Amino acid sequence: MEGEARTCRLSADPAPLGAITLEELESASDGAAGGDEAEAEAAPGAAGCPDSAYGSSLEDNPGDEQEQERLLSYWQSVGRGHRVDVPRDMAEPIQQLTRNNHPQERESVPFVVIARKEQLGHLLYEKRHYEKAKWACVKVQEKQYEQSICLGFMKIMRYICQQNSSGLYLGMTVPIATIVHTSESTPGITRFVTVAYYLPSGLQEQPPAPNDPDIVIEEWPPTIIYARAFTGVTNETSIAREINLLAELLESPELCLQDTFIVAGYTNPAATNRQNEIWFLERP
């Protein structure tokens, strides 16, 4: 993992650091492809042409190589703005995500709303029930929180984009969940995180095996979740703030786990502000 972490590193530059996020990467892809939208729609392997979308050969389609280089360059440019290096082996997953980047086709994790807490017509939080489900998870612990998110996200991206036993693009689901932890001995959140991808309903019974041994398919049990929405970037400061805010709003926060929380990221490239939620997990 150390070798791979170096290709997904944050600069040692003392300037403020920030994790490159799912929304920004997809927005970058959207922007890179936007100038050639008509060309992309007509290109072999574009969404709507399932046969070629699942792995057409670059040798058969020389234009694919140019598209990959253009998209990779664009993502790397965005990454540099966040002190994150996007490695070259992300070129094909980037292309797959871009070609299949249709928000209306993204499957959401199903849940049932049990209760809603509102104040003056403003939703403060929801109490939800989530059924048991399988998630592809990767546990990461790097020197910086941002490094952990970067490395974990790219591993999940590779799994979604054909690097699995089926060899197929699995499809994007929302939200992408990041499990974070707090510790009495450490201020804020710890460096140990888990990045998780909900497997589409059609793959729940027999999930494709990951090629990457660091990715594990886990079955999460039925869970009661308290969810509060927030917008903007997700970093150590904003996550700690949102945890404290929700803890103050809950009538009985002691009913929830006190050291484990989930940051749920919803993909919405067209939105001005990114849409996220902080989740508290009710004790079993």
C-alpha positions in Angstrom: 0.0 0.0 0.0 2.9 2.4 0.6 3.9 2.4 -3.0 0.4 3.1 -4.2 -0.1 5.8 -1.5 2.9 7.7 -3.0 1.1 7.9 -6.3 -1.9 9.4 -4.5 0.0 11.8 -2.3 -0.7 15.2 -1.0 2.0 17.8 -1.4 4.2 18.6 1.6 3.6 22.2 0.7 2.3 23.9 3.9 -0.5 25.6 2.0 -4.1 24.5 3.1 -4.8 20.9 2.0 -8.1 19.5 0.7 -9.3 16.2 -0.5 -10.3 15.9 -4.1 -13.9 14.7 -4.0 -16.3 12.5 -6.0 -18.3 15.6 -7.0 -15.3 17.6 -8.1 -13.8 14.8 -10.1 -17.0 14.1 -11.9 -17.5 17.8 -12.4 -14.0 17.9 -13.9 -14.9 15.1 -16.2 -18.1 16.9 -17.2 -16.1 20.0 -17.9 -13.4 18.2 -19.9 -16.0 16.4 -22.0 -18.2 19.4 -22.4 -16.2 21.0 -25.2 -16.6 17.9 -27.2 -20.1 16.9 -26.2 -21.4 16.0 -29.6 -18.3 14.0 -30.4 -18.5 12.2 -27.1 -22.1 11.2 -27.7 -21.3 9.8 -31.1 -18.1 8.1 -30.0 -18.0 4.3 -29.8 -18.4 3.1 -26.2 -20.5 6.1 -25.1 -23.4 5.5 -22.8 -26.2 4.0 -24.7 -23.9 1.6 -26.5 -23.5 -1.1 -23.8 -21.3 -3.5 -25.8 -18.5 -1.0 -26.3 -19.0 0.7 -23.0 -17.7 -2.4 -21.3 -14.2 -2.2 -22.6 -13.5 -1.4 -26.2 -9.9 -1.8 -27.3 -7.8 1.4 -27.6 -6.2 -0.3 -30.6 -9.6 -0.6 -32.3 -10.5 3.0 -31.4 -7.5 5.3 -31.5 -9.7 8.2 -30.5 -10.2 6.5 -27.1 -6.5 7.1 -26.3 -6.8 10.8 -27.0 -10.0 11.0 -25.0 -8.3 9.2 -22.0 -5.3 11.6 -22.2 -7.6 14.6 -22.3 -9.7 13.5 -19.4 -6.7 12.4 -17.3 -5.0 15.7 -17.9 -8.1 17.6 -16.8 -8.4 15.5 -13.6 -4.8 15.9 -12.8 -5.2 19.7 -13.2 -8.1 19.7 -10.8 -6.1 17.4 -8.5 -3.1 19.7 -8.3 -5.5 22.4 -7.0 -6.1 20.2 -4.1 -2.4 19.0 -3.7 -3.5 15.6 -4.9 -1.7 13.6 -7.6 -4.0 11.6 -9.9 -2.0 8.6 -11.1 -1.9 7.5 -14.8 -3.5 4.2 -14.1 -6.7 6.1 -13.3 -7.1 7.0 -17.0 -9.4 4.1 -17.9 -11.6 4.4 -14.8 -11.9 8.1 -15.4 -13.1 7.5 -19.0 -15.6 4.8 -17.9 -17.1 7.2 -15.3 -17.3 10.0 -17.7 -19.1 8.0 -20.4 -21.6 6.6 -17.9 -22.0 9.8 -15.9 -25.8 10.1 -16.0 -27.3 11.3 -12.6 -30.7 10.0 -13.4 -29.3 6.5 -13.7 -27.6 6.5 -10.3 -29.2 4.1 -7.9 -29.8 5.4 -4.4 -29.4 3.3 -1.2 -33.0 2.4 -0.2 -34.3 3.5 3.2 -37.5 4.3 5.0 -38.0 7.5 6.9 -39.2 6.8 10.5 -39.4 10.4 11.7 -38.4 14.0 10.8 -37.3 16.7 13.2 -38.1 20.2 11.9 -37.9 23.7 13.2 -39.9 26.6 11.6 -40.3 24.5 8.5 -36.6 23.7 8.2 -35.5 20.0 8.3 -33.0 19.5 11.1 -32.5 15.7 10.7 -34.3 12.5 9.7 -34.5 9.2 11.5 -34.2 6.4 8.9 -34.2 2.6 8.7 -31.7 1.0 6.3 -32.1 -2.7 5.5 -29.1 -5.0 5.4 -27.0 -4.6 2.3 -23.6 -5.4 0.8 -21.0 -2.7 0.4 -17.5 -2.8 -1.2 -15.3 -1.3 1.5 -11.6 -0.3 1.7 -10.0 0.6 5.0 -7.3 3.2 4.7 -4.9 4.8 7.3 -2.4 7.3 5.8 -0.5 10.2 7.4 -3.1 12.7 6.3 -6.9 12.3 6.4 -7.0 13.7 2.9 -4.6 11.1 1.7 -6.8 8.3 3.1 -9.9 9.7 1.3 -8.0 10.1 -1.9 -6.5 6.6 -1.9 -9.7 4.9 -0.8 -11.8 6.7 -3.4 -9.5 5.8 -6.2 -9.5 2.1 -5.2 -13.3 2.1 -5.2 -13.3 3.8 -8.6 -11.1 1.1 -10.1 -13.5 -1.6 -8.7 -16.5 0.1 -10.2 -14.8 0.6 -13.5 -14.2 -3.0 -14.6 -11.4 -4.0 -12.2 -13.6 -6.8 -10.8 -14.3 -10.5 -11.6 -17.1 -9.6 -14.0 -14.9 -7.2 -16.0 -17.9 -4.9 -16.3 -18.7 -1.3 -15.3 -20.8 -1.8 -12.2 -22.7 1.5 -12.2 -22.5 4.5 -9.8 -24.7 4.4 -6.6 -25.2 7.2 -4.0 -24.2 8.0 -1.5 -20.5 7.1 -1.3 -20.1 6.5 2.4 -17.0 7.3 4.4 -16.8 5.9 7.9 -14.9 8.1 10.3 -13.9 7.6 13.9 -13.2 9.8 16.9 -11.0 9.1 19.9 -10.9 10.5 23.4 -7.1 10.6 23.1 -7.1 12.4 19.7 -8.8 15.7 19.0 -11.1 15.7 16.0 -11.4 12.6 13.8 -8.7 9.9 13.5 -6.7 9.0 10.4 -8.4 5.6 10.0 -11.3 5.7 7.6 -13.4 3.3 5.5 -14.6 4.3 2.1 -17.7 2.3 1.0 -19.6 1.8 -2.2 -23.2 0.4 -2.1 -23.5 -2.4 -4.6 -26.4 -2.0 -7.0 -29.5 -4.0 -6.2 -28.9 -6.3 -9.2 -25.5 -7.3 -7.7 -26.5 -7.7 -4.1 -26.9 -11.4 -4.2 -23.6 -12.2 -6.0 -21.3 -9.2 -5.9 -18.4 -9.3 -8.4 -15.1 -10.0 -6.5 -12.7 -7.1 -6.4 -9.3 -7.5 -8.2 -7.8 -5.4 -5.4 -7.3 -7.5 -2.2 -7.6 -4.3 -0.1 -11.3 -4.1 -1.1 -13.6 -6.3 0.9 -17.3 -7.0 0.3 -19.2 -6.5 3.7 -22.8 -7.1 4.6 -24.0 -4.3 6.8 -26.8 -5.2 9.2 -30.2 -3.4 9.3 -29.5 0.0 11.0 -31.3 3.0 12.3 -29.6 6.2 11.0 -30.0 9.8 12.1 -29.1 11.9 9.1 -28.5 15.6 8.8 -27.8 17.3 5.5 -25.0 19.9 5.0 -23.4 21.5 2.0 -19.8 22.4 1.0 -16.5 20.6 1.4 -15.9 17.7 3.6 -12.7 17.8 5.6 -11.6 17.2 9.2 -12.9 20.6 10.4 -16.3 20.5 8.7 -16.9 16.8 9.7 -16.1 17.6 13.4 -18.5 20.6 13.2 -21.3 18.6 11.7 -20.9 15.8 14.3 -21.2 18.4 17.1 -24.2 20.1 15.5 -26.2 16.8 15.2 -25.2 15.7 18.7 -26.7 18.9 20.0 -30.0 18.5 18.0 -30.6 14.8 19.0 -32.8 14.3 22.1 -31.0 11.2 23.1 -27.5 11.2 21.4 -26.4 8.5 23.9 -28.5 6.0 22.0 -26.0 6.3 19.1 -22.4 5.1 18.7 -20.2 7.7 20.2 -17.0 7.1 18.2 -18.2 6.0 14.7 -19.9 8.2 12.2 -20.6 8.2 8.4 -20.1 11.0 6.0 -22.5 10.4 3.0 -21.5 12.1 -0.2 -24.1 12.7 -2.9 -22.9 13.2 -6.5 -24.4 16.3 -8.0 -21.9 17.9 -10.4 -24.4 20.6 -11.5 -25.0 21.9 -8.0 -23.2 25.0 -6.8 -22.7 23.5 -3.3 -22.0 19.9 -2.8 -24.7 17.9 -1.0 -23.6 15.7 2.0 -25.0 14.2 5.1 -23.6 13.3 8.5 -25.0 10.0 9.8 -25.2 8.9 13.4 -25.7 5.1 13.9 -28.1 3.9 16.6 -26.7 1.3 18.9 -27.8 -2.3 18.1 
